[in-house]
Amino acid sequence: MRQIFSTVVRFARNHSRGLAAGIRKAVATGVSFAFAIAPAASGLLPASAEAKAPPARPQAQASAASQCTLQSAQGAIKHVIYIQFDNVHLTRDNPNVPSDLEQMPHLLNFFLNNGTVSSNHHTPLIAHTADDIITSLTGVYGERHGQPVANSFNYFNPASSDGLGSSFTTSFTYWTDVVDPVADPTFNMLTASGKNAPAPWVPFTRAGCNVGAVSIANMELENTRADITTVFGVGSPEAIEAAASSSQATKDFVGIAIHCAAGNSVCAAGNNKPDVLPDEPGGYAGFSALYGHKYVVPVIAPSGLNDLFGKPITGFPGFGGISAAQSLAYTAAMQENGVPITYSYISDAHDSHSFPFRAFGPGEAGYVAQLAAYDSAFDKFFTRLTGDGITPSNTLFILTSDENDHFAGGPPLNAACDGVNTACTYTPGTVGPSTVGEILTNIQALLGEEDPTLDFTKTPFDIHFDMAPVFYISGQPARDSAIARQFEHDSAALQAVNPRTGNVDQLTRYLADPVELKLLHMVTGDPLRTPTFVMFGDPDYFFQTFGSPNVVVNPGFAWNHGGVAPEINNTYLALAGPGVRNNGMTNTVWSDHTDIRPTLLSLVGLQDDYQSQGRVLAEDLQLGALSPGVRNSGAGFEELAQAYKRINAPVGELGLASLKISTAALSGDEATYNQLENQLQLITAFRNALAAAMLDALTKAEFEGQRISGVEEQVLVLQANILIDYVKRLASRVGR
């Protein structure tokens, strides 16, 4: 197999310039033949390797006298302000109702007037807050940060207290926490080789820059249990407070942090703690951090912190409802007081974050009011920063959302409403075509109805409750075991009568077992986290393992994500500041969350000690801001980068086509299953080898100044096109 593929590649390399149609057809035929003999040649598949680290370069720890030293083009960037929304949308959920960002003109126009807003940006899988934010922060997919299943996940545990064979835990923990000291002592944030994942603040603190975290995932403490003892220690005053009052400890120690450059005065107060990163490449000694409102606010706002409307913030407000006025107040105060790099999170606007807690429909009065408050907060934020001299002339601004949502609800009662001038209204409660709410579904009951031979007492299972339920069958059976195959067949056949529409809905969109999950970058370095399979469901439905009736509208939640659907996976990325083109609104470049990290680091002239899985978005940057390697590669860089995303991104062309193949495999008979699973393994191996070669060339251009040769680029792009064509043809033949 390797010899056949090598021959095809060598032929393409020798004839890459001006390939005629006949040559292209011959190359494609050769690759198709290679895939066709996959079952006989599976032992010859190239092994998937750990991502290469960039060449070692001096990483001197910052001295006490050092200043923040970014290496941007012409030294223009002095600040970085990164903001990530929870489920705030650029596109409209109702064609008559302006989108979330349209209802925040001070925010949207800031980026349209000063930079680029891309509507062609995407999530990884699973598309949930933890995975999406961590992917954005690190530039790697879940396989290399440990949280592809989020915002919680299970790990197989024969001693689980509920007897289901797996234990449930949260994705939101501090960066260096472990899953379970006894049952699964791996780091929550985990590389493919089982080490603690590199932390996103490190390049900045090594460059002498303090880094602030405001409610962003896992850069600050996330809970008052393991996080407190990990950072402050067992028996510490903070741990004693947390044991006595979790709510007070949350206000004092959770959600806010500053990671300081070595010896920096911001962390010189007596309340700092060592910033411990046990597996950081190149080591990480002599750094400290401040954790929590109680220890951060005296440094950034000695007289006390008010939100942007003047209301005192007396403790961390909480992750679920932290508003723009609160999050941006922390951000501005940090930027004004020696913390030039900030990462901030702002909660969604489509839920009521005060009593009565419920979901809003598009254009509802409460939803529109919250967006108006957010817009006013951004107006005050930008005005305040301008007064501080923090503007797009010296500051890199980045804005994105963790993911978009699917609105699970009916049309408004007043169909012509626009929300802004006329509020949209919906039917309250659970009955009627214009209700608002996901359809809460007891998947265990439905599976029992579909297949009465399933014995949940003999074979217990658990799922990650979600619109994309992740199955963990007790005993961690092999992917091709009879019980795993039975569950997959039954899940593929699930149907339900939609209580809102009366239609019979097919509940399963896609199925993925560990073979497909590996292609989607969802298999981590911890085998206990690898699920039996994932069911990507109908986005109107939310699945759990209990409840009566089996399907019912739940007005508490209406904005579903996690699964595979354009309205969920397609989000936006906005950039403004030195080196960013003023393209306004654009959809020209396909990107995903892994691309944010290398683009940011390229602009500020820094580099990670690992290779990301993203690419620099050169199309959105000014020529003078590009590295010499990218600039000298010309259009070849962009062509190679775009081809790389097509084959490697989970919701890129190859990824979406592969999901159709996987679904056909898992729902098919055993002959179909074995044939297609073998094909998927071969596709993954070829994809991984090709993507690694493409990424090496891109990374060398981005960060090492090496020009991509025209022949090399053409050969790699040709191979990617052939691979995509093959996978899409296979998907069209077997997809249902």
Rosetta blueprint (number, residue, H / E / L):
1 M L
2 R H
3 Q H
4 I H
5 F H
6 S H
7 T H
8 V H
9 V H
10 R H
11 F H
12 A H
13 R H
14 N H
15 H L
16 S L
17 R L
18 G L
19 L L
20 A L
21 A H
22 G H
23 I H
24 R H
25 K H
26 A H
27 V H
28 A H
29 T H
30 G H
31 V H
32 S H
33 F H
34 A H
35 F H
36 A H
37 I L
38 A H
39 P H
40 A H
41 A H
42 S H
43 G H
44 L H
45 L L
46 P L
47 A L
48 S L
49 A L
50 E L
51 A L
52 K L
53 A L
54 P L
55 P L
56 A L
57 R L
58 P L
59 Q L
60 A L
61 Q L
62 A L
63 S L
64 A L
65 A L
66 S L
67 Q L
68 C L
69 T L
70 L L
71 Q L
72 S L
73 A H
74 Q H
75 G H
76 A L
77 I L
78 K L
79 H E
80 V E
81 I E
82 Y E
83 I E
84 Q E
85 F E
86 D L
87 N L
88 V L
89 H L
90 L L
91 T L
92 R L
93 D L
94 N L
95 P L
96 N L
97 V L
98 P L
99 S L
100 D L
101 L L
102 E L
103 Q L
104 M L
105 P H
106 H H
107 L H
108 L H
109 N H
110 F H
111 F H
112 L H
113 N H
114 N H
115 G E
116 T E
117 V E
118 S E
119 S E
120 N E
121 H E
122 H E
123 T L
124 P L
125 L L
126 I L
127 A L
128 H L
129 T H
130 A H
131 D H
132 D H
133 I H
134 I H
135 T H
136 S H
137 L H
138 T H
139 G L
140 V L
141 Y L
142 G H
143 E H
144 R H
145 H H
146 G L
147 Q L
148 P L
149 V L
150 A L
151 N L
152 S E
153 F E
154 N E
155 Y E
156 F E
157 N L
158 P L
159 A L
160 S L
161 S L
162 D L
163 G L
164 L L
165 G L
166 S E
167 S E
168 F E
169 T E
170 T E
171 S L
172 F L
173 T L
174 Y L
175 W L
176 T L
177 D L
178 V E
179 V E
180 D E
181 P L
182 V L
183 A L
184 D E
185 P E
186 T E
187 F E
188 N L
189 M L
190 L E
191 T L
192 A L
193 S L
194 G L
195 K L
196 N E
197 A L
198 P L
199 A L
200 P L
201 W L
202 V H
203 P H
204 F H
205 T H
206 R H
207 A L
208 G L
209 C L
210 N L
211 V E
212 G E
213 A E
214 V E
215 S L
216 I L
217 A L
218 N L
219 M L
220 E L
221 L L
222 E L
223 N L
224 T L
225 R L
226 A H
227 D H
228 I H
229 T H
230 T H
231 V H
232 F H
233 G L
234 V L
235 G L
236 S L
237 P H
238 E H
239 A H
240 I H
241 E H
242 A H
243 A H
244 A H
245 S L
246 S H
247 S H
248 Q H
249 A H
250 T H
251 K H
252 D H
253 F H
254 V L
255 G L
256 I E
257 A E
258 I E
259 H E
260 C L
261 A L
262 A L
263 G L
264 N L
265 S H
266 V H
267 C H
268 A L
269 A L
270 G L
271 N L
272 N L
273 K E
274 P E
275 D L
276 V L
277 L L
278 P L
279 D L
280 E L
281 P L
282 G L
283 G L
284 Y L
285 A L
286 G L
287 F L
288 S E
289 A E
290 L E
291 Y E
292 G L
293 H H
294 K H
295 Y H
296 V H
297 V H
298 P H
299 V H
300 I H
301 A L
302 P L
303 S L
304 G L
305 L E
306 N E
307 D L
308 L L
309 F L
310 G L
311 K L
312 P E
313 I E
314 T L
315 G L
316 F L
317 P L
318 G L
319 F L
320 G L
321 G L
322 I L
323 S L
324 A H
325 A H
326 Q H
327 S H
328 L H
329 A H
330 Y H
331 T H
332 A H
333 A H
334 M H
335 Q H
336 E H
337 N L
338 G L
339 V L
340 P L
341 I E
342 T E
343 Y E
344 S E
345 Y E
346 I E
347 S L
348 D L
349 A L
350 H L
351 D E
352 S L
353 H L
354 S L
355 F L
356 P L
357 F L
358 R L
359 A E
360 F L
361 G L
362 P L
363 G L
364 E L
365 A H
366 G H
367 Y H
368 V H
369 A H
370 Q H
371 L H
372 A H
373 A H
374 Y H
375 D H
376 S H
377 A H
378 F H
379 D H
380 K H
381 F H
382 F H
383 T H
384 R H
385 L H
386 T H
387 G H
388 D H
389 G L
390 I L
391 T L
392 P L
393 S L
394 N L
395 T E
396 L E
397 F E
398 I E
399 L E
400 T E
401 S E
402 D L
403 E L
404 N L
405 D L
406 H E
407 F E
408 A L
409 G E
410 G L
411 P L
412 P L
413 L L
414 N L
415 A L
416 A L
417 C L
418 D L
419 G L
420 V L
421 N L
422 T L
423 A L
424 C L
425 T L
426 Y L
427 T E
428 P L
429 G L
430 T L
431 V L
432 G L
433 P L
434 S L
435 T E
436 V E
437 G L
438 E E
439 I E
440 L E
441 T E
442 N E
443 I H
444 Q H
445 A H
446 L H
447 L H
448 G H
449 E H
450 E H
451 D L
452 P L
453 T L
454 L L
455 D L
456 F L
457 T L
458 K L
459 T L
460 P L
461 F E
462 D E
463 I E
464 H E
465 F L
466 D E
467 M L
468 A L
469 P L
470 V E
471 F E
472 Y E
473 I E
474 S L
475 G L
476 Q L
477 P L
478 A L
479 R L
480 D L
481 S L
482 A H
483 I H
484 A H
485 R H
486 Q H
487 F H
488 E H
489 H H
490 D H
491 S H
492 A H
493 A L
494 L L
495 Q E
496 A E
497 V E
498 N L
499 P L
500 R L
501 T L
502 G L
503 N L
504 V E
505 D E
506 Q E
507 L L
508 T E
509 R E
510 Y E
511 L E
512 A E
513 D L
514 P H
515 V H
516 E H
517 L H
518 K H
519 L H
520 L L
521 H L
522 M L
523 V L
524 T L
525 G L
526 D L
527 P H
528 L H
529 R H
530 T L
531 P L
532 T L
533 F E
534 V E
535 M E
536 F E
537 G E
538 D L
539 P L
540 D L
541 Y E
542 F E
543 F E
544 Q E
545 T L
546 F L
547 G L
548 S L
549 P L
550 N L
551 V E
552 V E
553 V E
554 N E
555 P L
556 G L
557 F L
558 A L
559 W E
560 N E
561 H L
562 G L
563 G L
564 V L
565 A L
566 P H
567 E H
568 I H
569 N H
570 N E
571 T E
572 Y E
573 L E
574 A E
575 L E
576 A E
577 G L
578 P L
579 G L
580 V E
581 R L
582 N L
583 N L
584 G E
585 M E
586 T E
587 N L
588 T L
589 V L
590 W L
591 S E
592 D E
593 H H
594 T H
595 D H
596 I H
597 R H
598 P H
599 T H
600 L H
601 L H
602 S H
603 L H
604 V H
605 G L
606 L L
607 Q L
608 D L
609 D L
610 Y L
611 Q L
612 S L
613 Q L
614 G L
615 R L
616 V L
617 L L
618 A H
619 E H
620 D H
621 L E
622 Q L
623 L H
624 G H
625 A H
626 L L
627 S L
628 P H
629 G H
630 V H
631 R H
632 N H
633 S H
634 G L
635 A H
636 G H
637 F H
638 E H
639 E H
640 L H
641 A H
642 Q H
643 A H
644 Y H
645 K H
646 R H
647 I H
648 N H
649 A L
650 P L
651 V L
652 G L
653 E H
654 L H
655 G H
656 L H
657 A H
658 S H
659 L H
660 K H
661 I H
662 S H
663 T H
664 A H
665 A H
666 L H
667 S H
668 G L
669 D L
670 E H
671 A H
672 T H
673 Y H
674 N H
675 Q H
676 L H
677 E H
678 N H
679 Q H
680 L H
681 Q H
682 L H
683 I H
684 T H
685 A H
686 F H
687 R H
688 N H
689 A H
690 L H
691 A H
692 A H
693 A H
694 M H
695 L H
696 D H
697 A H
698 L H
699 T H
700 K H
701 A H
702 E H
703 F H
704 E L
705 G L
706 Q L
707 R L
708 I L
709 S L
710 G H
711 V H
712 E H
713 E H
714 Q H
715 V H
716 L H
717 V H
718 L H
719 Q H
720 A H
721 N H
722 I H
723 L H
724 I H
725 D H
726 Y H
727 V H
728 K H
729 R H
730 L H
731 A H
732 S H
733 R H
734 V H
735 G L
736 R L
